[in-house]
């Protein structure tokens, strides 16, 4: 059996691992969010991006904010609803929340890369291609591959 090389985690260990995973992801998301906000106040922002590009950038900022909300939601829940304890519900909620956060983050990063590609190449086709290829990579690494592995280990 494929799963015989795995040891079942205690609930406390599982929640600790989820917290560590959140701590690893959050600084990167916050840095991206900060750079996105700073870009808007750059004098060249209006000159380099057409109005549609500025709207795409705004959408990407909103998506990163949504990702931050989902990443931080388990901590807010735990502080208010289950302070001093852990439950199976908390572990499931936190795991789901982090997984959900990856989708708006995936889209936001892909949109931002597409915008940079457009600024550098002045080609909507190159920009769209780069954004779509990056989206496909994230989808594979963050969703399809883990699900495939989980199924093969069951």
Secondary structure as GFF3:
##gff-version 3
##sequence-region A 1 154
A	DSSP	three_ten_helix	2	5	.	.	.	ID=ss1
A	DSSP	alpha_helix	11	40	.	.	.	ID=ss2
A	DSSP	alpha_helix	45	48	.	.	.	ID=ss3
A	DSSP	alpha_helix	51	81	.	.	.	ID=ss4
A	DSSP	alpha_helix	88	121	.	.	.	ID=ss5
A	DSSP	alpha_helix	124	139	.	.	.	ID=ss6
A	DSSP	pi_helix	140	144	.	.	.	ID=ss7
A	DSSP	alpha_helix	145	153	.	.	.	ID=ss8
###
